[in-house]
Structures are given as C-alpha cells and as structure tokens.
Amino acid sequence: MADHLDQVLGPTDDTVSFIQARGMFYVTALWVLAAAWLPLLLITIGVRMATGYRPRASDLVVFFEASLVVPATVAAVLMLVVWRRLGWLHTSVHGIDFAGTGRQPVHLPWSGIAAVALHGRGPFTDLVITPIAEDYATRLPGKGGPPRVRRRGGDFAYVIDVGLMSPGPEVLLAELHRRLPSKV
C-alpha cells in the first residue's frame, strides 16, 4: 500500500454534512430583494410626484401589487437558476470538501489547512479557509464557476457562503474546532 498525504486510518463514516436549505435560500432572497425593491419603487413614485404626477387610488393598488409580486417572482426565478447548485460542505477524516453556491467543489486535506474563520453575520456569514499553499487544494469534478477566493497581500483563502447552511455556522465552527483545534 502506497503512502499518501490523505491516507488516514480511522472510521469512514465520520462525515458531517452541511447544506444550504432551498427554503431558507428562497426566503432570504425574497426579503433581500424586497428590501431593495421597495425603496426603488418609493423613489420612483417620489420623482414622478415631483414632476407633477398625482397618483390615484388605482395607481396605489398597482404600486402595492408591484411591491409584493416583483420580489417574489425574481426570488423564484433565482431559486430555479441555483436549484441544483446551492452550497454544501462535508467534513470527514480525509479533509474538507466544499462548494459555494454555483461554484466548483474543492477538496482540502486537514493537513493542508493553515487557518479557518467565520466572517459576517446572519445569512451573510462566510467561512474563510486559508490553505498552507495555494496549490494544496484539489478541484473536484462538477459544474459551476471557479471557487470563490480572496487574495490580500500574499495571502490566499477560499471563501464559502455558509450563513444559510443547515445545521448552522456555529455548529460548523464547532465541527472545525473539533477537527482543527489549533487553527480555528
């Protein structure tokens, strides 16, 4: 048997999976789109009123309907676009496998991780994984764009959107702390 960096003696059923729930993604997209759409709609109404337009009662109904229908429709279309490409993350004795929403999957052995950290809050939480070297990770076969990376100075890190993952970013951080106690 040949020695390999990822070769680990231990249980093979030690995998912990984190996935982005479709329902949470849709609801978050819905409220983010609504929060952006409503001010734009109000600004449009304000500009039109400043130029002499006087809304009637029927116009207010149309604006109210638009404030409800447009975000729901756009969120539904967005959900259909990313339906089979939502982010996921798996930890096992062999390392960590992950893919951000719409991104190619990546495998990184535990020995190749220099540091991990969570950044952001709530649904906008990102996991930042800094490998020991840029070429230490392996891209796995799969559809999607290149993995999301951050380059600052000479540092290189992978960025994965984990805010909507189930069971949650706090559980993910606890799992990573269990696997990498000195690097979290």
C-alpha positions in Angstrom: 0.0 0.0 0.0 1.5 3.4 -1.1 1.8 6.2 1.4 -0.4 9.2 0.6 -0.9 12.5 2.3 -4.7 11.9 2.6 -4.4 8.4 3.8 -6.0 8.2 7.2 -6.6 5.2 9.4 -9.9 5.7 11.1 -13.7 5.4 10.7 -15.0 6.0 7.2 -18.5 7.0 8.5 -17.3 10.1 10.3 -18.7 12.5 7.7 -20.6 15.6 8.8 -22.6 17.4 6.1 -23.8 21.0 5.9 -26.1 22.0 3.1 -27.9 25.2 2.1 -31.6 24.6 2.5 -33.6 25.7 -0.5 -36.4 27.2 1.6 -34.0 29.3 3.6 -32.3 30.5 0.4 -35.7 31.5 -1.2 -36.9 33.3 1.9 -33.6 35.2 2.3 -33.6 36.1 -1.4 -37.2 37.3 -1.1 -36.6 39.6 1.8 -33.3 41.0 0.4 -35.0 41.7 -2.9 -38.0 43.2 -1.2 -35.7 45.4 0.9 -34.0 46.7 -2.2 -37.1 46.9 -4.4 -39.4 48.9 -2.1 -37.1 51.9 -1.7 -36.6 51.9 -5.5 -40.3 51.9 -6.0 -40.8 54.7 -3.5 -38.0 56.8 -5.1 -39.7 56.3 -8.5 -43.1 57.5 -7.0 -41.4 60.4 -5.4 -39.6 61.5 -8.6 -42.8 61.2 -10.6 -44.7 63.2 -8.0 -42.0 65.9 -8.1 -42.6 66.2 -11.8 -46.3 66.8 -11.4 -47.8 63.3 -11.4 -50.6 62.8 -8.9 -51.3 59.1 -8.1 -54.9 57.9 -8.0 -56.2 55.2 -5.7 -55.9 52.7 -8.5 -52.3 53.6 -9.0 -51.6 52.9 -5.3 -53.0 49.5 -5.7 -50.7 48.8 -8.7 -47.7 50.0 -6.7 -48.7 47.8 -3.7 -49.1 44.8 -6.0 -45.7 45.5 -7.6 -44.0 45.7 -4.2 -45.3 42.2 -3.5 -45.2 40.4 -6.8 -41.8 41.6 -8.2 -39.6 40.4 -5.3 -41.5 37.1 -5.1 -41.1 36.5 -8.9 -37.4 37.4 -9.0 -36.7 35.2 -6.0 -38.5 32.3 -7.6 -36.5 32.7 -10.8 -33.3 33.0 -8.9 -34.2 29.8 -6.9 -34.8 28.0 -10.2 -31.4 29.1 -11.5 -29.5 27.8 -8.5 -31.8 24.9 -7.7 -29.1 22.1 -8.0 -26.1 24.3 -7.3 -26.6 25.5 -3.8 -23.6 25.5 -1.5 -22.6 22.5 0.6 -19.7 21.4 2.9 -18.6 17.9 4.1 -16.1 17.2 6.8 -14.6 13.7 7.1 -11.4 12.1 8.3 -9.9 12.8 4.9 -10.4 16.5 5.0 -13.0 19.1 4.0 -15.0 19.1 0.7 -16.9 22.3 -0.1 -18.7 24.2 -2.9 -20.1 27.6 -2.7 -23.4 28.4 -4.5 -22.8 28.0 -8.2 -19.1 27.1 -7.7 -17.0 24.0 -8.4 -16.3 21.7 -5.5 -12.9 21.7 -3.8 -11.2 19.1 -1.5 -8.7 20.2 1.1 -7.0 17.7 3.4 -6.8 18.7 7.1 -3.0 18.8 6.9 -3.3 21.5 4.2 -5.3 24.0 6.3 -3.5 26.9 7.9 -6.5 28.6 9.4 -10.3 28.9 9.3 -12.5 31.7 10.4 -16.1 32.9 10.1 -16.8 36.5 8.8 -20.1 38.3 8.6 -23.4 37.8 10.4 -26.6 36.0 9.9 -27.4 34.8 6.4 -24.3 36.7 5.1 -21.8 34.6 7.1 -18.8 33.4 5.1 -16.3 30.7 6.1 -12.7 31.7 5.1 -10.3 28.8 4.7 -6.7 29.6 4.4 -4.7 26.7 2.9 -1.0 26.2 3.6 -0.2 26.8 0.0 -2.4 27.9 -2.9 -1.9 24.7 -4.9 -2.7 22.4 -1.9 -6.4 22.0 -2.7 -7.8 19.8 -5.4 -10.7 20.9 -7.5 -13.3 18.1 -7.8 -15.3 17.4 -10.9 -18.5 19.3 -11.1 -20.3 22.1 -12.8 -20.0 25.8 -11.8 -17.7 28.7 -11.8 -14.3 28.7 -10.1 -14.2 28.6 -6.3 -14.5 32.0 -4.7 -11.1 33.1 -3.4 -9.7 36.1 -1.6 -6.2 37.4 -2.2 -4.9 40.0 0.2 -1.2 40.8 0.1 0.4 37.5 -0.2 -2.4 35.6 1.5 -4.8 33.3 -0.4 -8.0 31.9 1.0 -11.2 30.2 -0.1 -14.5 31.9 0.8 -17.7 29.8 1.2 -21.1 31.2 1.9 -22.3 29.3 5.0 -24.8 31.7 6.6 -27.8 29.7 5.2 -26.3 26.3 5.8 -28.0 23.8 8.0 -27.3 23.0 10.8 -25.7 26.5 11.0 -22.4 28.4 11.1 -22.0 27.9 14.9 -22.2 24.1 14.5 -19.9 24.3 11.6 -17.3 26.2 13.6 -17.6 23.7 16.5 -17.1 20.9 14.0 -14.0 22.6 12.5 -12.7 23.3 16.1 -13.1 19.6 16.8 -11.1 18.7 13.7 -8.6 21.6 13.9 -8.4 22.8 17.5 -5.3 25.0 17.0 -6.4 26.6 13.7 -9.9 27.8 14.4 
